[in-house]
Amino acid sequence: MPNFIIKTHQKNTVYKGNQIFILNKGMNSGKPQKEPFPNSFVILFQNEGDTETVYWLAYSLWKARFWHQSLVGSAIPFLRIDDFKKNFNSKVNEMLQEHEQHKKIIQALKILKFNEEQFHKNIKLINDLRKAMLRNYCK
């Protein structure tokens, strides 16, 4: 089981080692990223392998909208750190019980994310080409 520490990220704090950041405000609460968000939790790890494993678990929970049930607040919903810690620890332990299935799902998620990024790059190129053609046509 991965060993990690969850705390609230403080602006301008520099962390050494392995960490991921989890957005804690708005409808995208629970979104993991390797770079800090202004409103986020930080999860600190001992090694790179645990970081990668937990990143993809957090990504899975975010994509499944798991954190929406824990959001509080009326104007800007947010995620409390105590709720996050309790639910995140239990979900990580639960999801890692089937380690072989976990590895297959993570590999599939990596491929899908890569394909999604390629798709967005292609859409941007198509739009740029369309603009250039129309600009040239309308001269």
Backbone as CSV, one residue per row, in Angstrom:
resi,resn,N_x,N_y,N_z,CA_x,CA_y,CA_z,C_x,C_y,C_z
1,MET,0.838,-1.180,0.000,0.000,0.000,0.000,0.889,1.251,0.000
2,PRO,0.523,2.229,-0.794,1.313,3.460,-0.823,1.243,4.194,0.520
3,ASN,2.345,4.796,0.867,2.436,5.578,2.090,2.480,7.051,1.691
4,PHE,1.516,7.850,2.184,1.463,9.253,1.780,0.904,10.122,2.902
5,ILE,1.153,11.425,2.774,0.666,12.434,3.715,-0.153,13.439,2.923
6,ILE,-1.348,13.774,3.427,-2.223,14.750,2.772,-2.265,16.005,3.634
7,LYS,-1.999,17.156,3.028,-2.130,18.433,3.729,-2.632,19.507,2.774
8,THR,-3.015,20.636,3.343,-3.460,21.768,2.539,-2.235,22.452,1.943
9,HIS,-2.281,22.708,0.644,-1.177,23.380,-0.045,-1.160,24.851,0.343
10,GLN,0.017,25.328,0.706,0.209,26.739,1.018,0.888,27.419,-0.165
11,LYS,0.339,28.559,-0.569,0.895,29.301,-1.706,2.377,29.599,-1.461
12,ASN,3.182,29.513,-2.512,4.624,29.777,-2.501,5.435,28.750,-1.716
13,THR,4.843,27.636,-1.331,5.587,26.579,-0.663,6.206,25.686,-1.729
14,VAL,7.477,25.374,-1.557,8.178,24.495,-2.482,8.341,23.145,-1.796
15,TYR,7.903,22.091,-2.472,7.984,20.742,-1.920,9.107,19.991,-2.607
16,LYS,9.870,19.260,-1.817,10.934,18.430,-2.377,10.431,17.006,-2.442
17,GLY,10.831,16.308,-3.471,10.433,14.911,-3.588,9.247,14.732,-4.508
18,ASN,8.423,13.765,-4.167,7.297,13.373,-5.010,5.991,13.843,-4.398
19,GLN,5.178,14.512,-5.206,3.888,14.998,-4.729,2.924,15.180,-5.893
20,ILE,1.631,15.168,-5.556,0.594,15.558,-6.507,-0.313,16.544,-5.794
21,PHE,-1.032,17.314,-6.578,-1.932,18.328,-6.038,-3.355,17.985,-6.451
22,ILE,-4.292,18.183,-5.533,-5.692,17.873,-5.766,-6.503,19.150,-5.579
23,LEU,-7.187,19.592,-6.629,-8.021,20.789,-6.565,-9.122,20.590,-5.530
24,ASN,-9.372,21.614,-4.699,-10.395,21.450,-3.659,-11.528,22.467,-3.732
25,LYS,-11.581,23.292,-4.770,-12.680,24.250,-4.921,-13.276,24.158,-6.307
26,GLY,-14.600,24.322,-6.365,-15.290,24.329,-7.645,-15.793,22.955,-8.027
27,MET,-16.435,22.905,-9.187,-17.027,21.655,-9.651,-15.977,20.657,-10.154
28,ASN,-14.737,21.086,-10.293,-13.651,20.177,-10.662,-12.870,19.703,-9.449
29,SER,-13.435,19.857,-8.268,-12.766,19.411,-7.049,-12.406,17.938,-7.177
30,GLY,-11.196,17.628,-6.724,-10.703,16.263,-6.816,-9.791,16.050,-8.002
31,LYS,-9.664,17.055,-8.882,-8.822,16.922,-10.071,-7.347,16.886,-9.664
32,PRO,-6.635,15.829,-10.054,-5.210,15.758,-9.720,-4.346,16.442,-10.780
33,GLN,-3.215,16.945,-10.338,-2.260,17.553,-11.254,-0.887,17.491,-10.615
34,LYS,0.137,17.509,-11.426,1.502,17.445,-10.895,2.030,18.829,-10.541
35,GLU,1.377,19.874,-11.047,1.734,21.254,-10.724,0.711,21.804,-9.723
36,PRO,1.111,22.722,-8.840,0.176,23.200,-7.806,-0.967,24.047,-8.355
37,PHE,-2.132,23.872,-7.759,-3.297,24.721,-7.975,-3.310,25.750,-6.844
38,PRO,-3.932,26.926,-7.045,-4.056,27.875,-5.929,-4.868,27.308,-4.753
39,ASN,-5.952,26.619,-5.020,-6.793,26.038,-3.972,-6.683,24.526,-4.069
40,SER,-5.729,23.957,-3.346,-5.521,22.520,-3.492,-4.971,21.885,-2.233
41,PHE,-5.072,20.566,-2.222,-4.405,19.750,-1.223,-3.142,19.225,-1.891
42,VAL,-2.146,18.924,-1.077,-0.933,18.305,-1.598,-0.817,16.925,-0.952
43,ILE,-0.448,15.946,-1.759,-0.209,14.602,-1.259,1.275,14.313,-1.469
44,LEU,1.980,14.065,-0.377,3.424,13.844,-0.402,3.724,12.350,-0.306
45,PHE,4.705,11.883,-1.090,5.043,10.466,-1.185,6.515,10.232,-0.918
46,GLN,6.834,8.974,-0.598,8.214,8.567,-0.380,8.933,8.271,-1.698
47,ASN,8.195,7.693,-2.678,8.866,7.310,-3.919,7.982,7.604,-5.140
48,GLU,8.611,7.556,-6.304,7.939,7.897,-7.569,6.854,6.883,-7.935
49,GLY,7.070,5.625,-7.626,6.085,4.590,-7.958,4.750,4.831,-7.265
50,ASP,4.798,5.177,-5.977,3.576,5.475,-5.234,2.893,6.719,-5.796
51,THR,3.695,7.704,-6.184,3.147,8.935,-6.744,2.340,8.627,-7.998
52,GLU,2.913,7.848,-8.888,2.241,7.508,-10.152,0.978,6.694,-9.900
53,THR,1.057,5.727,-9.006,-0.097,4.877,-8.689,-1.245,5.703,-8.140
54,VAL,-0.964,6.542,-7.156,-2.017,7.326,-6.507,-2.531,8.420,-7.440
55,TYR,-1.662,8.971,-8.313,-2.130,9.960,-9.275,-3.252,9.375,-10.131
56,TRP,-3.043,8.174,-10.650,-4.045,7.577,-11.521,-5.291,7.149,-10.758
57,LEU,-5.139,6.796,-9.490,-6.322,6.514,-8.670,-7.132,7.792,-8.457
58,ALA,-6.431,8.893,-8.163,-7.110,10.179,-7.976,-7.768,10.630,-9.276
59,TYR,-7.087,10.417,-10.393,-7.640,10.762,-11.709,-8.925,9.976,-11.963
60,SER,-8.908,8.694,-11.618,-10.091,7.845,-11.800,-11.262,8.336,-10.964
61,LEU,-10.988,8.683,-9.718,-12.045,9.180,-8.837,-12.607,10.501,-9.353
62,TRP,-11.732,11.375,-9.839,-12.185,12.667,-10.360,-13.050,12.478,-11.605
63,LYS,-12.590,11.652,-12.536,-13.351,11.424,-13.767,-14.707,10.768,-13.482
64,ALA,-14.773,9.943,-12.437,-16.026,9.280,-12.065,-16.927,10.196,-11.231
65,ARG,-16.480,11.434,-11.005,-17.207,12.429,-10.210,-17.500,11.937,-8.794
66,PHE,-16.560,11.171,-8.248,-16.701,10.620,-6.909,-16.827,11.712,-5.850
67,TRP,-16.132,12.832,-6.031,-16.076,13.879,-4.999,-17.303,14.767,-4.973
68,HIS,-18.167,14.700,-5.973,-19.362,15.564,-5.998,-20.258,15.331,-4.785
69,GLN,-20.281,14.115,-4.255,-21.108,13.820,-3.091,-20.574,14.476,-1.820
70,SER,-19.300,14.859,-1.817,-18.681,15.441,-0.622,-18.567,16.957,-0.680
71,LEU,-18.997,17.572,-1.787,-18.879,19.025,-1.924,-19.850,19.733,-0.993
72,VAL,-19.380,20.814,-0.385,-20.222,21.658,0.462,-20.086,23.095,-0.009
73,GLY,-21.024,23.940,0.386,-20.997,25.339,-0.021,-22.023,25.605,-1.093
74,SER,-22.626,26.783,-1.060,-23.695,27.079,-2.007,-23.200,27.854,-3.233
75,ALA,-22.408,28.886,-3.041,-21.952,29.693,-4.175,-20.793,29.006,-4.904
76,ILE,-19.751,28.685,-4.166,-18.603,27.979,-4.730,-18.427,26.701,-3.916
77,PRO,-18.756,25.566,-4.501,-18.612,24.314,-3.749,-17.139,24.001,-3.493
78,PHE,-16.867,23.383,-2.348,-15.498,23.015,-2.021,-15.483,21.686,-1.272
79,LEU,-14.303,21.138,-1.173,-14.087,19.847,-0.556,-13.311,20.068,0.740
80,ARG,-13.830,19.566,1.853,-13.142,19.686,3.146,-12.019,18.667,3.219
81,ILE,-10.920,19.065,3.856,-9.760,18.182,3.920,-10.051,16.922,4.735
82,ASP,-10.838,17.028,5.797,-11.156,15.839,6.597,-11.969,14.832,5.794
83,ASP,-12.954,15.325,5.025,-13.747,14.444,4.173,-12.861,13.800,3.108
84,PHE,-11.979,14.608,2.543,-11.087,14.101,1.505,-10.180,13.008,2.051
85,LYS,-9.536,13.273,3.193,-8.620,12.288,3.783,-9.328,10.967,4.061
86,LYS,-10.477,11.055,4.717,-11.199,9.850,5.107,-11.600,9.030,3.870
87,ASN,-12.234,9.673,2.908,-12.712,8.970,1.712,-11.568,8.533,0.801
88,PHE,-10.541,9.362,0.679,-9.435,9.048,-0.222,-8.652,7.837,0.284
89,ASN,-8.329,7.823,1.573,-7.589,6.689,2.132,-8.350,5.382,1.948
90,SER,-9.640,5.394,2.223,-10.422,4.155,2.089,-10.532,3.728,0.627
91,LYS,-10.717,4.671,-0.298,-10.825,4.333,-1.721,-9.494,3.805,-2.284
92,VAL,-8.384,4.393,-1.863,-7.075,3.918,-2.331,-6.869,2.474,-1.879
93,ASN,-7.154,2.199,-0.617,-7.000,0.829,-0.119,-7.928,-0.131,-0.855
94,GLU,-9.156,0.280,-1.083,-10.135,-0.561,-1.776,-9.717,-0.825,-3.223
95,MET,-9.277,0.215,-3.921,-8.944,0.074,-5.337,-7.653,-0.714,-5.557
96,LEU,-6.766,-0.721,-4.581,-5.498,-1.433,-4.743,-5.591,-2.903,-4.338
97,GLN,-6.733,-3.352,-3.865,-6.889,-4.758,-3.504,-6.677,-5.657,-4.714
98,GLU,-7.198,-5.266,-5.854,-7.022,-6.009,-7.102,-5.893,-5.361,-7.904
99,HIS,-4.657,-5.702,-7.557,-3.503,-5.004,-8.127,-3.351,-5.241,-9.633
100,GLU,-3.578,-6.446,-10.105,-3.443,-6.725,-11.538,-4.496,-5.972,-12.351
101,GLN,-5.728,-5.958,-11.860,-6.787,-5.206,-12.545,-6.450,-3.722,-12.529
102,HIS,-5.921,-3.246,-11.409,-5.531,-1.845,-11.277,-4.486,-1.481,-12.333
103,LYS,-3.476,-2.332,-12.524,-2.428,-2.040,-13.506,-2.987,-1.984,-14.915
104,LYS,-3.921,-2.877,-15.250,-4.536,-2.869,-16.579,-5.355,-1.603,-16.806
105,ILE,-6.125,-1.220,-15.801,-6.958,-0.018,-15.931,-6.092,1.227,-16.061
106,ILE,-5.020,1.308,-15.284,-4.125,2.472,-15.355,-3.487,2.559,-16.736
107,GLN,-3.066,1.430,-17.289,-2.476,1.430,-18.632,-3.493,1.908,-19.665
108,ALA,-4.732,1.457,-19.552,-5.777,1.893,-20.481,-6.050,3.383,-20.323
109,LEU,-6.064,3.888,-19.084,-6.289,5.324,-18.852,-5.170,6.169,-19.444
110,LYS,-3.934,5.694,-19.340,-2.804,6.432,-19.918,-2.946,6.530,-21.439
111,ILE,-3.336,5.425,-22.054,-3.519,5.419,-23.512,-4.646,6.365,-23.914
112,LEU,-5.760,6.314,-23.181,-6.886,7.205,-23.484,-6.513,8.669,-23.314
113,LYS,-5.760,8.980,-22.260,-5.351,10.372,-22.038,-4.434,10.847,-23.165
114,PHE,-3.508,9.995,-23.592,-2.623,10.336,-24.705,-3.427,10.590,-25.969
115,ASN,-4.384,9.698,-26.259,-5.222,9.860,-27.452,-6.066,11.121,-27.375
116,GLU,-6.558,11.446,-26.199,-7.341,12.669,-26.021,-6.490,13.905,-26.303
117,GLU,-5.249,13.916,-25.801,-4.354,15.046,-26.055,-4.042,15.182,-27.546
118,GLN,-3.819,14.056,-28.220,-3.578,14.082,-29.668,-4.798,14.616,-30.410
119,PHE,-5.979,14.194,-29.989,-7.216,14.649,-30.602,-7.348,16.171,-30.478
120,HIS,-7.068,16.713,-29.283,-7.166,18.165,-29.089,-6.136,18.912,-29.938
121,LYS,-4.944,18.348,-30.082,-3.934,18.976,-30.937,-4.396,18.985,-32.391
122,ASN,-4.996,17.874,-32.836,-5.495,17.809,-34.215,-6.622,18.804,-34.451
123,ILE,-7.538,18.949,-33.504,-8.625,19.930,-33.619,-8.052,21.335,-33.718
124,LYS,-7.035,21.634,-32.909,-6.418,22.960,-32.957,-5.768,23.199,-34.323
125,LEU,-5.077,22.200,-34.854,-4.461,22.333,-36.176,-5.501,22.533,-37.273
126,ILE,-6.597,21.806,-37.187,-7.681,21.969,-38.169,-8.250,23.381,-38.104
127,ASN,-8.480,23.892,-36.907,-9.003,25.249,-36.754,-8.016,26.292,-37.271
128,ASP,-6.720,26.092,-37.002,-5.705,27.019,-37.516,-5.670,27.008,-39.049
129,LEU,-5.767,25.823,-39.624,-5.780,25.707,-41.077,-7.011,26.375,-41.668
130,ARG,-8.168,26.189,-41.033,-9.406,26.817,-41.494,-9.266,28.342,-41.467
131,LYS,-8.722,28.876,-40.384,-8.533,30.331,-40.275,-7.605,30.841,-41.369
132,ALA,-6.513,30.116,-41.613,-5.557,30.545,-42.638,-6.196,30.525,-44.023
133,MET,-6.967,29.483,-44.316,-7.634,29.395,-45.615,-8.644,30.534,-45.790
134,LEU,-9.439,30.809,-44.747,-10.432,31.873,-44.844,-9.784,33.242,-44.921
135,ARG,-8.701,33.431,-44.190,-7.966,34.703,-44.247,-7.419,34.926,-45.662
136,ASN,-6.867,33.880,-46.259,-6.324,33.969,-47.608,-7.450,34.189,-48.635
137,TYR,-8.561,33.540,-48.437,-9.705,33.647,-49.350,-10.335,35.042,-49.300
138,CYS,-10.405,35.634,-48.117,-11.089,36.917,-47.952,-10.213,38.129,-48.249
139,LYS,-8.972,37.946,-48.641,-8.091,39.081,-48.944,-8.508,39.793,-50.187
